[in-house]
Amino acid sequence: MYCIIVYDVSVERVSKVCHFLRQYLNWIQNSVFEGELTESELARIEHKLKDLIDLNTDSVIIYKVSFKEIIQKKHIGIVKNETSTII
Amino acid sequence: MYCIIVYDVSVERVSKVCHFLRQYLNWIQNSVFEGELTESELARIEHKLKDLIDLNTDSVIIYKVSFKEIIQKKHIGIVKNETSTII
């Protein structure tokens, strides 16, 4: 499946979250990652994120679709990192 | 159609971009908006964003799907703003 993960976490935890997500996903722009994941990888990510963030103040959202082609994606401004064309 | 807009813009332009997008979409968390848009609304948004941001340094990404039910959404941590259940 294809996932977009966006996070809004306190500055002291940003680099840990970013570093962790880079192991599984592609960094797209500040606080945004994307990529193909298996169900077990996603479960591992969710589990680890719960350790890394403060569940009372931080927020992470995982958007999941069955395959990336159903999302149309458009950039305005610079492309900070593009791994592949999604239409 | 349903759109998720994420932006990574310089701090001096963040409030203008945020204020503008609030007119059309729901603020979800830092630098993330979501909502239903018509094609003409999206065209207006794209046009205005090109004025508001620095196209050489800032980045905005628009993810678009035909209807929101095809995106599964999951929160970890707090829900900063939830307008409706997507699942």
Backbone of each chain as nested JSON, in Angstrom:
{
  "chains": [
    {"id": "A", "residues": [
      {"number": 1, "name": "MET", "atoms": {"N": [0.845, -1.198, 0.0], "CA": [0.0, 0.0, 0.0], "C": [0.883, 1.251, 0.0]}},
      {"number": 2, "name": "TYR", "atoms": {"N": [0.242, 2.376, -0.321], "CA": [1.024, 3.615, -0.39], "C": [0.596, 4.537, 0.761]}},
      {"number": 3, "name": "CYS", "atoms": {"N": [1.594, 5.085, 1.445], "CA": [1.305, 5.906, 2.617], "C": [1.935, 7.29, 2.505]}},
      {"number": 4, "name": "ILE", "atoms": {"N": [1.21, 8.251, 3.017], "CA": [1.745, 9.599, 3.23], "C": [1.679, 9.824, 4.739]}},
      {"number": 5, "name": "ILE", "atoms": {"N": [2.809, 10.179, 5.316], "CA": [2.82, 10.434, 6.757], "C": [3.226, 11.886, 6.989]}},
      {"number": 6, "name": "VAL", "atoms": {"N": [2.401, 12.588, 7.739], "CA": [2.691, 13.984, 8.091], "C": [2.757, 14.081, 9.611]}},
      {"number": 7, "name": "TYR", "atoms": {"N": [3.696, 14.853, 10.104], "CA": [3.792, 14.949, 11.555], "C": [3.955, 16.384, 12.014]}},
      {"number": 8, "name": "ASP", "atoms": {"N": [3.424, 16.609, 13.192], "CA": [3.487, 17.924, 13.835], "C": [3.905, 17.64, 15.276]}},
      {"number": 9, "name": "VAL", "atoms": {"N": [5.225, 17.596, 15.464], "CA": [5.756, 17.222, 16.785], "C": [6.67, 18.328, 17.302]}},
      {"number": 10, "name": "SER", "atoms": {"N": [6.83, 18.345, 18.59], "CA": [7.642, 19.383, 19.22], "C": [9.084, 19.329, 18.688]}},
      {"number": 11, "name": "VAL", "atoms": {"N": [9.709, 20.507, 18.615], "CA": [11.013, 20.648, 17.964], "C": [12.075, 19.684, 18.508]}},
      {"number": 12, "name": "GLU", "atoms": {"N": [12.005, 19.359, 19.778], "CA": [13.02, 18.473, 20.356], "C": [12.876, 17.017, 19.922]}},
      {"number": 13, "name": "ARG", "atoms": {"N": [11.738, 16.677, 19.287], "CA": [11.551, 15.302, 18.823], "C": [11.55, 15.178, 17.293]}},
      {"number": 14, "name": "VAL", "atoms": {"N": [11.6, 16.305, 16.622], "CA": [11.515, 16.293, 15.152], "C": [12.612, 15.447, 14.521]}},
      {"number": 15, "name": "SER", "atoms": {"N": [13.842, 15.628, 14.947], "CA": [14.935, 14.934, 14.265], "C": [14.865, 13.422, 14.493]}},
      {"number": 16, "name": "LYS", "atoms": {"N": [14.415, 13.007, 15.651], "CA": [14.264, 11.566, 15.918], "C": [13.192, 10.968, 15.024]}},
      {"number": 17, "name": "VAL", "atoms": {"N": [12.069, 11.653, 14.919], "CA": [10.96, 11.154, 14.087], "C": [11.394, 11.119, 12.622]}},
      {"number": 18, "name": "CYS", "atoms": {"N": [12.043, 12.183, 12.183], "CA": [12.5, 12.279, 10.799], "C": [13.503, 11.162, 10.488]}},
      {"number": 19, "name": "HIS", "atoms": {"N": [14.453, 10.997, 11.343], "CA": [15.48, 9.974, 11.163], "C": [14.842, 8.58, 11.104]}},
      {"number": 20, "name": "PHE", "atoms": {"N": [13.903, 8.329, 11.984], "CA": [13.238, 7.024, 12.004], "C": [12.463, 6.769, 10.715]}},
      {"number": 21, "name": "LEU", "atoms": {"N": [11.656, 7.751, 10.289], "CA": [10.815, 7.54, 9.101], "C": [11.637, 7.358, 7.827]}},
      {"number": 22, "name": "ARG", "atoms": {"N": [12.817, 7.986, 7.804], "CA": [13.706, 7.838, 6.64], "C": [14.118, 6.389, 6.382]}},
      {"number": 23, "name": "GLN", "atoms": {"N": [14.061, 5.575, 7.407], "CA": [14.427, 4.168, 7.236], "C": [13.411, 3.404, 6.378]}},
      {"number": 24, "name": "TYR", "atoms": {"N": [12.192, 3.926, 6.322], "CA": [11.119, 3.213, 5.619], "C": [10.566, 3.978, 4.419]}},
      {"number": 25, "name": "LEU", "atoms": {"N": [10.627, 5.294, 4.498], "CA": [9.887, 6.117, 3.531], "C": [10.782, 7.187, 2.918]}},
      {"number": 26, "name": "ASN", "atoms": {"N": [10.251, 7.856, 1.914], "CA": [10.98, 8.93, 1.246], "C": [10.587, 10.287, 1.833]}},
      {"number": 27, "name": "TRP", "atoms": {"N": [11.593, 11.039, 2.192], "CA": [11.34, 12.396, 2.671], "C": [10.884, 13.236, 1.482]}},
      {"number": 28, "name": "ILE", "atoms": {"N": [9.764, 13.931, 1.642], "CA": [9.186, 14.7, 0.539], "C": [9.374, 16.191, 0.745]}},
      {"number": 29, "name": "GLN", "atoms": {"N": [9.028, 16.644, 1.904], "CA": [9.31, 18.025, 2.313], "C": [9.212, 18.046, 3.831]}},
      {"number": 30, "name": "ASN", "atoms": {"N": [9.436, 19.197, 4.425], "CA": [9.393, 19.318, 5.87], "C": [8.151, 18.632, 6.457]}},
      {"number": 31, "name": "SER", "atoms": {"N": [8.389, 17.634, 7.316], "CA": [7.325, 16.923, 8.038], "C": [6.424, 16.051, 7.172]}},
      {"number": 32, "name": "VAL", "atoms": {"N": [6.876, 15.711, 5.969], "CA": [6.076, 14.86, 5.072], "C": [6.941, 13.739, 4.492]}},
      {"number": 33, "name": "PHE", "atoms": {"N": [6.47, 12.521, 4.676], "CA": [7.116, 11.346, 4.075], "C": [6.094, 10.594, 3.236]}},
      {"number": 34, "name": "GLU", "atoms": {"N": [6.601, 9.848, 2.257], "CA": [5.735, 9.032, 1.401], "C": [6.428, 7.729, 1.064]}},
      {"number": 35, "name": "GLY", "atoms": {"N": [5.628, 6.738, 0.748], "CA": [6.232, 5.527, 0.212], "C": [5.362, 4.297, 0.316]}},
      {"number": 36, "name": "GLU", "atoms": {"N": [5.826, 3.262, -0.335], "CA": [5.172, 1.958, -0.277], "C": [5.55, 1.279, 1.031]}},
      {"number": 37, "name": "LEU", "atoms": {"N": [4.576, 0.709, 1.697], "CA": [4.813, -0.039, 2.934], "C": [4.0, -1.33, 2.912]}},
      {"number": 38, "name": "THR", "atoms": {"N": [4.542, -2.329, 3.574], "CA": [3.732, -3.522, 3.825], "C": [2.934, -3.271, 5.111]}},
      {"number": 39, "name": "GLU", "atoms": {"N": [1.955, -4.121, 5.349], "CA": [1.17, -3.989, 6.581], "C": [2.068, -4.129, 7.81]}},
      {"number": 40, "name": "SER", "atoms": {"N": [3.035, -5.031, 7.737], "CA": [3.89, -5.236, 8.909], "C": [4.842, -4.061, 9.121]}},
      {"number": 41, "name": "GLU", "atoms": {"N": [5.323, -3.481, 8.034], "CA": [6.158, -2.277, 8.187], "C": [5.347, -1.141, 8.811]}},
      {"number": 42, "name": "LEU", "atoms": {"N": [4.128, -0.978, 8.342], "CA": [3.299, 0.09, 8.898], "C": [3.015, -0.155, 10.379]}},
      {"number": 43, "name": "ALA", "atoms": {"N": [2.776, -1.393, 10.736], "CA": [2.537, -1.712, 12.143], "C": [3.771, -1.373, 12.986]}},
      {"number": 44, "name": "ARG", "atoms": {"N": [4.957, -1.683, 12.441], "CA": [6.206, -1.378, 13.147], "C": [6.378, 0.139, 13.307]}},
      {"number": 45, "name": "ILE", "atoms": {"N": [6.061, 0.85, 12.241], "CA": [6.173, 2.314, 12.276], "C": [5.231, 2.908, 13.325]}},
      {"number": 46, "name": "GLU", "atoms": {"N": [4.006, 2.441, 13.321], "CA": [3.03, 2.968, 14.285], "C": [3.487, 2.693, 15.726]}},
      {"number": 47, "name": "HIS", "atoms": {"N": [3.98, 1.497, 15.918], "CA": [4.433, 1.101, 17.251], "C": [5.598, 1.989, 17.716]}},
      {"number": 48, "name": "LYS", "atoms": {"N": [6.561, 2.186, 16.835], "CA": [7.749, 2.968, 17.198], "C": [7.408, 4.45, 17.366]}},
      {"number": 49, "name": "LEU", "atoms": {"N": [6.516, 4.952, 16.509], "CA": [6.143, 6.366, 16.635], "C": [5.518, 6.654, 18.002]}},
      {"number": 50, "name": "LYS", "atoms": {"N": [4.775, 5.681, 18.498], "CA": [4.161, 5.864, 19.817], "C": [5.213, 6.01, 20.919]}},
      {"number": 51, "name": "ASP", "atoms": {"N": [6.375, 5.416, 20.7], "CA": [7.491, 5.592, 21.634], "C": [8.168, 6.936, 21.441]}},
      {"number": 52, "name": "LEU", "atoms": {"N": [8.312, 7.33, 20.189], "CA": [9.119, 8.519, 19.885], "C": [8.418, 9.836, 20.203]}},
      {"number": 53, "name": "ILE", "atoms": {"N": [7.112, 9.869, 20.017], "CA": [6.425, 11.147, 20.198], "C": [5.809, 11.249, 21.591]}},
      {"number": 54, "name": "ASP", "atoms": {"N": [5.419, 12.442, 21.952], "CA": [4.65, 12.646, 23.173], "C": [3.178, 12.555, 22.758]}},
      {"number": 55, "name": "LEU", "atoms": {"N": [2.523, 11.508, 23.185], "CA": [1.153, 11.244, 22.727], "C": [0.155, 12.284, 23.204]}},
      {"number": 56, "name": "ASN", "atoms": {"N": [0.566, 13.102, 24.181], "CA": [-0.336, 14.127, 24.706], "C": [-0.198, 15.483, 24.021]}},
      {"number": 57, "name": "THR", "atoms": {"N": [0.883, 15.635, 23.248], "CA": [1.076, 16.955, 22.627], "C": [1.385, 16.867, 21.133]}},
      {"number": 58, "name": "ASP", "atoms": {"N": [1.974, 15.766, 20.694], "CA": [2.371, 15.646, 19.286], "C": [1.272, 14.968, 18.466]}},
      {"number": 59, "name": "SER", "atoms": {"N": [1.37, 15.149, 17.172], "CA": [0.37, 14.582, 16.267], "C": [1.037, 14.023, 15.011]}},
      {"number": 60, "name": "VAL", "atoms": {"N": [0.683, 12.802, 14.676], "CA": [1.134, 12.196, 13.414], "C": [-0.111, 11.687, 12.694]}},
      {"number": 61, "name": "ILE", "atoms": {"N": [-0.18, 11.918, 11.407], "CA": [-1.303, 11.401, 10.62], "C": [-0.756, 10.504, 9.516]}},
      {"number": 62, "name": "ILE", "atoms": {"N": [-1.351, 9.353, 9.39], "CA": [-0.993, 8.42, 8.316], "C": [-2.169, 8.34, 7.344]}},
      {"number": 63, "name": "TYR", "atoms": {"N": [-1.913, 8.727, 6.107], "CA": [-2.904, 8.584, 5.04], "C": [-2.499, 7.353, 4.235]}},
      {"number": 64, "name": "LYS", "atoms": {"N": [-3.44, 6.491, 3.997], "CA": [-3.122, 5.204, 3.369], "C": [-4.057, 4.971, 2.198]}},
      {"number": 65, "name": "VAL", "atoms": {"N": [-3.478, 4.592, 1.075], "CA": [-4.309, 4.18, -0.07], "C": [-3.78, 2.846, -0.568]}},
      {"number": 66, "name": "SER", "atoms": {"N": [-4.614, 2.116, -1.268], "CA": [-4.203, 0.773, -1.676], "C": [-3.089, 0.816, -2.724]}},
      {"number": 67, "name": "PHE", "atoms": {"N": [-3.114, 1.801, -3.606], "CA": [-2.008, 1.95, -4.554], "C": [-1.87, 3.424, -4.928]}},
      {"number": 68, "name": "LYS", "atoms": {"N": [-0.645, 3.843, -5.183], "CA": [-0.381, 5.275, -5.266], "C": [-1.0, 5.957, -6.477]}},
      {"number": 69, "name": "GLU", "atoms": {"N": [-1.329, 5.186, -7.496], "CA": [-1.871, 5.787, -8.723], "C": [-3.236, 6.436, -8.516]}},
      {"number": 70, "name": "ILE", "atoms": {"N": [-3.907, 6.13, -7.423], "CA": [-5.212, 6.761, -7.227], "C": [-5.089, 8.16, -6.617]}},
      {"number": 71, "name": "ILE", "atoms": {"N": [-3.865, 8.531, -6.275], "CA": [-3.647, 9.899, -5.794], "C": [-3.001, 10.71, -6.91]}},
      {"number": 72, "name": "GLN", "atoms": {"N": [-3.609, 11.82, -7.223], "CA": [-2.959, 12.767, -8.127], "C": [-2.187, 13.745, -7.257]}},
      {"number": 73, "name": "LYS", "atoms": {"N": [-1.014, 14.086, -7.734], "CA": [-0.141, 14.93, -6.916], "C": [0.377, 16.083, -7.756]}},
      {"number": 74, "name": "LYS", "atoms": {"N": [0.292, 17.256, -7.186], "CA": [0.768, 18.428, -7.92], "C": [1.644, 19.293, -7.019]}},
      {"number": 75, "name": "HIS", "atoms": {"N": [2.74, 19.768, -7.582], "CA": [3.633, 20.664, -6.843], "C": [3.423, 22.104, -7.266]}},
      {"number": 76, "name": "ILE", "atoms": {"N": [3.499, 22.998, -6.313], "CA": [3.605, 24.431, -6.614], "C": [4.886, 24.888, -5.923]}},
      {"number": 77, "name": "GLY", "atoms": {"N": [5.708, 25.617, -6.653], "CA": [7.001, 26.008, -6.104], "C": [8.024, 24.929, -6.379]}},
      {"number": 78, "name": "ILE", "atoms": {"N": [9.02, 24.854, -5.528], "CA": [10.087, 23.886, -5.771], "C": [9.671, 22.474, -5.332]}},
      {"number": 79, "name": "VAL", "atoms": {"N": [10.317, 21.503, -5.955], "CA": [10.137, 20.112, -5.552], "C": [11.313, 19.783, -4.644]}},
      {"number": 80, "name": "LYS", "atoms": {"N": [11.041, 19.652, -3.365], "CA": [12.154, 19.424, -2.428], "C": [12.713, 18.015, -2.584]}},
      {"number": 81, "name": "ASN", "atoms": {"N": [11.82, 17.076, -2.777], "CA": [12.286, 15.725, -3.088], "C": [11.173, 14.958, -3.751]}},
      {"number": 82, "name": "GLU", "atoms": {"N": [11.419, 14.473, -4.917], "CA": [10.415, 13.694, -5.634], "C": [11.019, 12.347, -5.97]}},
      {"number": 83, "name": "THR", "atoms": {"N": [10.36, 11.315, -5.491], "CA": [10.906, 9.983, -5.723], "C": [10.384, 9.387, -7.011]}},
      {"number": 84, "name": "SER", "atoms": {"N": [9.159, 9.736, -7.362], "CA": [8.568, 9.184, -8.57], "C": [7.398, 10.06, -8.971]}},
      {"number": 85, "name": "THR", "atoms": {"N": [6.982, 9.909, -10.185], "CA": [5.852, 10.702, -10.663], "C": [4.554, 10.016, -10.282]}},
      {"number": 86, "name": "ILE", "atoms": {"N": [3.677, 10.736, -9.612], "CA": [2.36, 10.189, -9.266], "C": [1.328, 10.909, -10.126]}},
      {"number": 87, "name": "ILE", "atoms": {"N": [1.505, 10.968, -11.382], "CA": [0.636, 11.65, -12.368], "C": [0.919, 13.147, -12.426]}}
    ]},
    {"id": "B", "residues": [
      {"number": 1, "name": "MET", "atoms": {"N": [-14.07, 16.817, -5.409], "CA": [-12.909, 15.967, -5.107], "C": [-12.358, 16.313, -3.732]}},
      {"number": 2, "name": "TYR", "atoms": {"N": [-11.528, 15.421, -3.211], "CA": [-10.991, 15.645, -1.874], "C": [-9.493, 15.921, -1.971]}},
      {"number": 3, "name": "CYS", "atoms": {"N": [-9.063, 16.977, -1.281], "CA": [-7.656, 17.394, -1.382], "C": [-6.989, 17.454, -0.013]}},
      {"number": 4, "name": "ILE", "atoms": {"N": [-5.735, 17.094, -0.021], "CA": [-4.859, 17.317, 1.135], "C": [-3.758, 18.254, 0.632]}},
      {"number": 5, "name": "ILE", "atoms": {"N": [-3.581, 19.35, 1.302], "CA": [-2.533, 20.288, 0.893], "C": [-1.52, 20.421, 2.03]}},
      {"number": 6, "name": "VAL", "atoms": {"N": [-0.263, 20.194, 1.693], "CA": [0.821, 20.342, 2.67], "C": [1.796, 21.394, 2.145]}},
      {"number": 7, "name": "TYR", "atoms": {"N": [2.292, 22.231, 3.03], "CA": [3.193, 23.278, 2.557], "C": [4.425, 23.384, 3.433]}},
      {"number": 8, "name": "ASP", "atoms": {"N": [5.492, 23.761, 2.785], "CA": [6.779, 23.952, 3.447], "C": [7.293, 25.291, 2.912]}},
      {"number": 9, "name": "VAL", "atoms": {"N": [6.902, 26.346, 3.612], "CA": [7.235, 27.692, 3.136], "C": [7.988, 28.45, 4.224]}},
      {"number": 10, "name": "SER", "atoms": {"N": [8.726, 29.449, 3.806], "CA": [9.538, 30.223, 4.743], "C": [8.646, 30.884, 5.796]}},
      {"number": 11, "name": "VAL", "atoms": {"N": [9.186, 31.015, 7.008], "CA": [8.402, 31.453, 8.162], "C": [7.668, 32.774, 7.927]}},
      {"number": 12, "name": "GLU", "atoms": {"N": [8.242, 33.65, 7.137], "CA": [7.585, 34.947, 6.915], "C": [6.35, 34.862, 6.018]}},
      {"number": 13, "name": "ARG", "atoms": {"N": [6.148, 33.711, 5.374], "CA": [4.967, 33.572, 4.512], "C": [3.953, 32.555, 5.05]}},
      {"number": 14, "name": "VAL", "atoms": {"N": [4.323, 31.888, 6.13], "CA": [3.458, 30.832, 6.671], "C": [2.063, 31.351, 7.03]}},
      {"number": 15, "name": "SER", "atoms": {"N": [1.99, 32.479, 7.733], "CA": [0.674, 32.943, 8.192], "C": [-0.214, 33.36, 7.03]}},
      {"number": 16, "name": "LYS", "atoms": {"N": [0.36, 33.925, 5.989], "CA": [-0.44, 34.309, 4.819], "C": [-1.005, 33.07, 4.125]}},
      {"number": 17, "name": "VAL", "atoms": {"N": [-0.148, 32.063, 3.948], "CA": [-0.594, 30.826, 3.292], "C": [-1.671, 30.144, 4.139]}},
      {"number": 18, "name": "CYS", "atoms": {"N": [-1.422, 30.074, 5.427], "CA": [-2.364, 29.435, 6.347], "C": [-3.708, 30.166, 6.325]}},
      {"number": 19, "name": "HIS", "atoms": {"N": [-3.675, 31.464, 6.429], "CA": [-4.895, 32.283, 6.431], "C": [-5.663, 32.086, 5.132]}},
      {"number": 20, "name": "PHE", "atoms": {"N": [-4.953, 32.065, 4.029], "CA": [-5.61, 31.896, 2.731], "C": [-6.28, 30.523, 2.621]}},
      {"number": 21, "name": "LEU", "atoms": {"N": [-5.551, 29.481, 2.983], "CA": [-6.112, 28.129, 2.823], "C": [-7.313, 27.878, 3.738]}},
      {"number": 22, "name": "ARG", "atoms": {"N": [-7.344, 28.557, 4.878], "CA": [-8.482, 28.42, 5.797], "C": [-9.801, 28.849, 5.16]}},
      {"number": 23, "name": "GLN", "atoms": {"N": [-9.717, 29.67, 4.163], "CA": [-10.945, 30.117, 3.484], "C": [-11.615, 28.976, 2.709]}},
      {"number": 24, "name": "TYR", "atoms": {"N": [-10.84, 27.967, 2.355], "CA": [-11.374, 26.894, 1.511], "C": [-11.349, 25.524, 2.18]}},
      {"number": 25, "name": "LEU", "atoms": {"N": [-10.411, 25.344, 3.081], "CA": [-10.141, 23.994, 3.591], "C": [-10.1, 23.977, 5.11]}},
      {"number": 26, "name": "ASN", "atoms": {"N": [-10.043, 22.78, 5.658], "CA": [-9.966, 22.604, 7.105], "C": [-8.521, 22.428, 7.539]}},
      {"number": 27, "name": "TRP", "atoms": {"N": [-8.134, 23.228, 8.506], "CA": [-6.795, 23.083, 9.075], "C": [-6.762, 21.772, 9.864]}},
      {"number": 28, "name": "ILE", "atoms": {"N": [-5.755, 20.944, 9.593], "CA": [-5.674, 19.619, 10.224], "C": [-4.568, 19.575, 11.269]}},
      {"number": 29, "name": "GLN", "atoms": {"N": [-3.412, 20.022, 10.88], "CA": [-2.301, 20.201, 11.818], "C": [-1.329, 21.149, 11.145]}},
      {"number": 30, "name": "ASN", "atoms": {"N": [-0.254, 21.478, 11.814], "CA": [0.737, 22.398, 11.269], "C": [1.063, 22.073, 9.805]}},
      {"number": 31, "name": "SER", "atoms": {"N": [0.795, 23.03, 8.927], "CA": [1.128, 22.92, 7.491], "C": [0.333, 21.888, 6.704]}},
      {"number": 32, "name": "VAL", "atoms": {"N": [-0.803, 21.471, 7.255], "CA": [-1.642, 20.486, 6.562], "C": [-3.104, 20.943, 6.562]}},
      {"number": 33, "name": "PHE", "atoms": {"N": [-3.684, 20.987, 5.389], "CA": [-5.112, 21.286, 5.228], "C": [-5.77, 20.161, 4.44]}},
      {"number": 34, "name": "GLU", "atoms": {"N": [-7.067, 20.013, 4.646], "CA": [-7.841, 19.006, 3.912], "C": [-9.217, 19.542, 3.597]}},
      {"number": 35, "name": "GLY", "atoms": {"N": [-9.826, 18.98, 2.575], "CA": [-11.224, 19.296, 2.345], "C": [-11.693, 19.026, 0.945]}},
      {"number": 36, "name": "GLU", "atoms": {"N": [-12.992, 19.135, 0.775], "CA": [-13.629, 18.997, -0.531], "C": [-13.452, 20.294, -1.301]}},
      {"number": 37, "name": "LEU", "atoms": {"N": [-13.091, 20.167, -2.557], "CA": [-12.948, 21.343, -3.422], "C": [-13.562, 21.047, -4.777]}},
      {"number": 38, "name": "THR", "atoms": {"N": [-14.067, 22.086, -5.399], "CA": [-14.453, 21.954, -6.805], "C": [-13.2, 22.205, -7.65]}},
      {"number": 39, "name": "GLU", "atoms": {"N": [-13.283, 21.862, -8.909], "CA": [-12.143, 22.126, -9.811], "C": [-11.839, 23.62, -9.87]}},
      {"number": 40, "name": "SER", "atoms": {"N": [-12.872, 24.442, -9.873], "CA": [-12.63, 25.887, -9.978], "C": [-12.029, 26.44, -8.684]}},
      {"number": 41, "name": "GLU", "atoms": {"N": [-12.459, 25.921, -7.557], "CA": [-11.838, 26.345, -6.29], "C": [-10.361, 25.96, -6.273]}},
      {"number": 42, "name": "LEU", "atoms": {"N": [-10.079, 24.746, -6.71], "CA": [-8.684, 24.307, -6.717], "C": [-7.848, 25.173, -7.67]}},
      {"number": 43, "name": "ALA", "atoms": {"N": [-8.411, 25.504, -8.796], "CA": [-7.694, 26.365, -9.741], "C": [-7.397, 27.727, -9.109]}},
      {"number": 44, "name": "ARG", "atoms": {"N": [-8.399, 28.264, -8.384], "CA": [-8.215, 29.55, -7.701], "C": [-7.117, 29.453, -6.634]}},
      {"number": 45, "name": "ILE", "atoms": {"N": [-7.148, 28.361, -5.905], "CA": [-6.142, 28.146, -4.854], "C": [-4.74, 28.07, -5.468]}},
      {"number": 46, "name": "GLU", "atoms": {"N": [-4.609, 27.304, -6.528], "CA": [-3.29, 27.157, -7.161], "C": [-2.772, 28.511, -7.659]}},
      {"number": 47, "name": "HIS", "atoms": {"N": [-3.675, 29.253, -8.264], "CA": [-3.314, 30.568, -8.798], "C": [-2.84, 31.498, -7.674]}},
      {"number": 48, "name": "LYS", "atoms": {"N": [-3.603, 31.535, -6.594], "CA": [-3.273, 32.449, -5.494], "C": [-1.995, 32.01, -4.763]}},
      {"number": 49, "name": "LEU", "atoms": {"N": [-1.839, 30.69, -4.622], "CA": [-0.63, 30.21, -3.935], "C": [0.629, 30.639, -4.69]}},
      {"number": 50, "name": "LYS", "atoms": {"N": [0.536, 30.662, -6.006], "CA": [1.695, 31.091, -6.8], "C": [2.069, 32.54, -6.513]}},
      {"number": 51, "name": "ASP", "atoms": {"N": [1.075, 33.338, -6.118], "CA": [1.352, 34.723, -5.708], "C": [1.932, 34.783, -4.297]}},
      {"number": 52, "name": "LEU", "atoms": {"N": [1.394, 33.938, -3.427], "CA": [1.739, 34.039, -2.005], "C": [3.116, 33.486, -1.663]}},
      {"number": 53, "name": "ILE", "atoms": {"N": [3.525, 32.437, -2.371], "CA": [4.785, 31.794, -1.995], "C": [5.934, 32.289, -2.873]}},
      {"number": 54, "name": "ASP", "atoms": {"N": [7.12, 32.0, -2.446], "CA": [8.304, 32.231, -3.29], "C": [8.537, 30.936, -4.07]}},
      {"number": 55, "name": "LEU", "atoms": {"N": [8.297, 30.995, -5.363], "CA": [8.348, 29.784, -6.186], "C": [9.748, 29.19, -6.288]}},
      {"number": 56, "name": "ASN", "atoms": {"N": [10.754, 29.958, -5.877], "CA": [12.134, 29.472, -5.948], "C": [12.612, 28.809, -4.662]}},
      {"number": 57, "name": "THR", "atoms": {"N": [11.856, 29.009, -3.579], "CA": [12.323, 28.442, -2.309], "C": [11.242, 27.66, -1.559]}},
      {"number": 58, "name": "ASP", "atoms": {"N": [9.986, 28.013, -1.779], "CA": [8.895, 27.362, -1.036], "C": [8.331, 26.18, -1.82]}},
      {"number": 59, "name": "SER", "atoms": {"N": [7.632, 25.34, -1.098], "CA": [7.064, 24.137, -1.717], "C": [5.663, 23.872, -1.174]}},
      {"number": 60, "name": "VAL", "atoms": {"N": [4.734, 23.658, -2.079], "CA": [3.376, 23.249, -1.701], "C": [3.045, 21.993, -2.505]}},
      {"number": 61, "name": "ILE", "atoms": {"N": [2.452, 21.023, -1.855], "CA": [2.023, 19.814, -2.557], "C": [0.52, 19.637, -2.371]}},
      {"number": 62, "name": "ILE", "atoms": {"N": [-0.141, 19.381, -3.467], "CA": [-1.579, 19.11, -3.443], "C": [-1.788, 17.64, -3.811]}},
      {"number": 63, "name": "TYR", "atoms": {"N": [-2.369, 16.901, -2.875], "CA": [-2.747, 15.511, -3.134], "C": [-4.251, 15.503, -3.39]}},
      {"number": 64, "name": "LYS", "atoms": {"N": [-4.653, 14.881, -4.451], "CA": [-6.054, 14.96, -4.859], "C": [-6.579, 13.55, -5.117]}},
      {"number": 65, "name": "VAL", "atoms": {"N": [-7.744, 13.263, -4.554], "CA": [-8.416, 11.995, -4.863], "C": [-9.857, 12.311, -5.244]}},
      {"number": 66, "name": "SER", "atoms": {"N": [-10.49, 11.403, -5.954], "CA": [-11.832, 11.708, -6.444], "C": [-12.855, 11.773, -5.3]}},
      {"number": 67, "name": "PHE", "atoms": {"N": [-12.687, 10.953, -4.292], "CA": [-13.564, 11.044, -3.12], "C": [-12.798, 10.567, -1.892]}},
      {"number": 68, "name": "LYS", "atoms": {"N": [-13.124, 11.18, -0.766], "CA": [-12.265, 10.993, 0.405], "C": [-12.287, 9.583, 0.981]}},
      {"number": 69, "name": "GLU", "atoms": {"N": [-13.328, 8.832, 0.687], "CA": [-13.445, 7.495, 1.28], "C": [-12.355, 6.528, 0.802]}},
      {"number": 70, "name": "ILE", "atoms": {"N": [-11.669, 6.868, -0.264], "CA": [-10.611, 5.956, -0.708], "C": [-9.307, 6.151, 0.069]}},
      {"number": 71, "name": "ILE", "atoms": {"N": [-9.294, 7.169, 0.922], "CA": [-8.121, 7.342, 1.786], "C": [-8.464, 6.876, 3.192]}},
      {"number": 72, "name": "GLN", "atoms": {"N": [-7.629, 5.997, 3.697], "CA": [-7.766, 5.638, 5.106], "C": [-6.852, 6.561, 5.891]}},
      {"number": 73, "name": "LYS", "atoms": {"N": [-7.328, 6.988, 7.009], "CA": [-6.566, 7.976, 7.786], "C": [-6.455, 7.504, 9.227]}},
      {"number": 74, "name": "LYS", "atoms": {"N": [-5.269, 7.609, 9.753], "CA": [-5.068, 7.18, 11.136], "C": [-4.239, 8.215, 11.89]}},
      {"number": 75, "name": "HIS", "atoms": {"N": [-4.647, 8.509, 13.098], "CA": [-3.901, 9.441, 13.941], "C": [-3.068, 8.694, 14.974]}},
      {"number": 76, "name": "ILE", "atoms": {"N": [-1.888, 9.209, 15.229], "CA": [-1.105, 8.774, 16.391], "C": [-0.837, 10.034, 17.192]}},
      {"number": 77, "name": "GLY", "atoms": {"N": [-1.083, 9.972, 18.493], "CA": [-0.957, 11.166, 19.316], "C": [-2.262, 11.931, 19.305]}},
      {"number": 78, "name": "ILE", "atoms": {"N": [-2.165, 13.226, 19.514], "CA": [-3.401, 14.008, 19.613], "C": [-3.964, 14.312, 18.228]}},
      {"number": 79, "name": "VAL", "atoms": {"N": [-5.257, 14.545, 18.213], "CA": [-5.928, 15.002, 16.99], "C": [-6.048, 16.514, 17.115]}},
      {"number": 80, "name": "LYS", "atoms": {"N": [-5.256, 17.217, 16.33], "CA": [-5.266, 18.689, 16.463], "C": [-6.545, 19.282, 15.902]}},
      {"number": 81, "name": "ASN", "atoms": {"N": [-7.002, 18.726, 14.803], "CA": [-8.307, 19.124, 14.299], "C": [-8.832, 18.036, 13.377]}},
      {"number": 82, "name": "GLU", "atoms": {"N": [-9.983, 17.541, 13.719], "CA": [-10.586, 16.511, 12.884], "C": [-11.959, 16.997, 12.463]}},
      {"number": 83, "name": "THR", "atoms": {"N": [-12.158, 17.072, 11.175], "CA": [-13.444, 17.589, 10.688], "C": [-14.445, 16.473, 10.499]}},
      {"number": 84, "name": "SER", "atoms": {"N": [-13.947, 15.299, 10.149], "CA": [-14.865, 14.178, 9.931], "C": [-14.051, 12.895, 9.921]}},
      {"number": 85, "name": "THR", "atoms": {"N": [-14.73, 11.797, 10.065], "CA": [-14.039, 10.509, 10.034], "C": [-13.822, 10.098, 8.586]}},
      {"number": 86, "name": "ILE", "atoms": {"N": [-12.614, 9.778, 8.238], "CA": [-12.375, 9.362, 6.862], "C": [-12.422, 7.839, 6.735]}},
      {"number": 87, "name": "ILE", "atoms": {"N": [-11.672, 7.164, 7.48], "CA": [-11.494, 5.686, 7.459], "C": [-11.562, 5.035, 6.119]}}
    ]}
  ]
}
